């Protein structure tokens, strides 16, 4: 059996642009793509924390060090500059891999710069007691 597991994410990034006239996708700073192990053209879930919307698209490589998170095409109706989003990917893995699986989590600040030393997620209830 194979399972689909959470592979990686860029957590709470800020949308810097929304380009309605582009065909589709999300342009992401190349440094963030690499840190989160996301390839250009890889399927990406975009979960908008601000608006409460969810959609799937694919990643395009943006200028390294720019902090760009540009939502392209029709998805620009659901994601505006300044919105907070989570960009996530998933992988299909063999059953024996699933029990030892560790996703890659990239935490960023308000300017989409990587926060060094933070790579573990804290489950919701545990965050309240931390």
C-alpha positions as CSV (number, residue, x, y, z in Angstrom):
1,X,0.0,0.0,0.0
2,X,1.1,3.6,-0.7
3,X,0.1,6.6,1.4
4,X,-0.1,10.2,0.5
5,X,1.7,12.2,3.2
6,X,2.4,15.9,3.8
7,X,5.8,16.5,2.1
8,X,6.7,20.2,2.7
9,X,5.3,23.6,3.3
10,X,6.1,27.3,3.5
11,X,4.2,28.4,6.6
12,X,2.4,31.7,6.9
13,X,3.9,33.4,3.9
14,X,2.7,36.9,2.9
15,X,1.2,37.2,-0.6
16,X,3.3,40.0,-2.3
17,X,1.4,40.1,-5.6
18,X,-1.7,38.8,-7.4
19,X,-1.7,38.8,-11.2
20,X,-5.2,38.0,-12.5
21,X,-4.0,38.3,-16.2
22,X,-1.5,35.4,-15.9
23,X,-2.6,31.9,-16.9
24,X,-2.2,30.3,-13.5
25,X,0.2,29.1,-10.8
26,X,2.0,30.6,-7.9
27,X,5.4,32.3,-8.3
28,X,7.6,31.6,-5.3
29,X,11.1,33.0,-4.4
30,X,13.6,30.4,-5.5
31,X,15.3,30.4,-2.1
32,X,12.0,29.4,-0.5
33,X,11.3,26.7,-3.1
34,X,14.7,25.1,-2.4
35,X,14.3,25.4,1.4
36,X,10.9,23.7,1.2
37,X,12.0,21.1,-1.3
38,X,9.4,22.3,-3.9
39,X,10.3,22.0,-7.6
40,X,9.1,24.3,-10.4
41,X,5.8,22.9,-11.8
42,X,5.2,20.8,-8.7
43,X,1.6,20.7,-7.5
44,X,1.1,23.1,-4.6
45,X,-1.9,23.6,-2.2
46,X,-2.5,27.3,-1.3
47,X,-4.4,27.7,1.9
48,X,-5.3,31.3,2.6
49,X,-5.3,31.9,6.3
50,X,-6.7,35.4,5.9
51,X,-9.6,34.6,3.5
52,X,-10.2,31.0,4.4
53,X,-9.9,29.8,0.8
54,X,-8.1,26.7,-0.4
55,X,-6.9,25.8,-4.0
56,X,-4.4,23.8,-5.9
57,X,-2.0,25.0,-8.5
58,X,1.6,24.6,-9.5
59,X,4.8,26.4,-8.5
60,X,6.9,28.7,-10.7
61,X,10.3,29.9,-9.7
62,X,10.7,33.5,-8.7
63,X,13.7,35.7,-8.2
64,X,15.9,34.4,-5.4
65,X,16.0,36.6,-2.3
66,X,12.9,38.6,-3.5
67,X,10.4,37.1,-1.0
68,X,7.9,37.0,-3.9
69,X,4.7,35.0,-3.4
70,X,2.6,35.9,-6.5
71,X,-0.7,34.2,-7.0
72,X,-1.4,34.1,-10.7
73,X,-4.5,33.7,-12.8
74,X,-8.1,33.1,-11.5
75,X,-6.7,32.3,-8.0
76,X,-5.9,36.0,-7.7
77,X,-9.6,36.5,-7.0
78,X,-9.1,34.5,-3.8
79,X,-5.7,35.7,-2.7
80,X,-4.7,39.4,-2.4
81,X,-1.4,41.1,-1.5
82,X,-1.0,41.1,2.3
83,X,-2.9,37.8,2.8
84,X,-1.2,35.1,4.8
85,X,-1.0,31.8,3.1
86,X,0.4,28.3,3.6
87,X,1.9,26.7,0.6
88,X,2.0,22.9,0.9
89,X,3.0,19.8,-1.1
90,X,2.3,16.1,-0.6
91,X,4.1,12.9,-1.7
92,X,3.0,9.3,-2.3
93,X,5.2,7.0,-0.2
94,X,5.5,3.3,0.5
95,X,3.9,2.0,3.7
96,X,7.4,1.2,5.2
97,X,8.5,4.8,4.6
98,X,5.4,6.3,6.2
99,X,6.2,5.5,9.8
100,X,9.6,7.3,9.7
101,X,8.4,10.2,7.5
102,X,9.5,13.7,8.3
103,X,8.1,16.6,6.3
104,X,10.1,19.8,5.6
105,X,8.6,22.9,7.2
106,X,9.9,26.4,6.4
107,X,8.7,29.2,8.7
108,X,9.0,32.7,7.3
109,X,8.6,36.2,8.7
110,X,6.3,39.0,7.4
111,X,8.7,39.7,4.6
112,X,8.9,36.0,3.6
113,X,12.5,35.6,4.9
114,X,13.3,32.2,6.4
115,X,13.2,32.1,10.2
116,X,16.4,30.2,11.0
117,X,16.3,27.4,13.6
118,X,12.6,26.8,13.4
119,X,11.6,23.6,11.5
120,X,9.2,21.7,13.8
121,X,5.5,22.2,13.9
122,X,3.8,22.3,17.3
123,X,0.3,20.7,17.2
124,X,-2.5,23.1,18.1
125,X,-3.4,22.0,21.6
126,X,0.4,21.8,22.5
127,X,0.9,25.4,21.3
128,X,-1.5,26.7,23.9
129,X,0.5,25.1,26.7
130,X,3.9,26.1,25.3
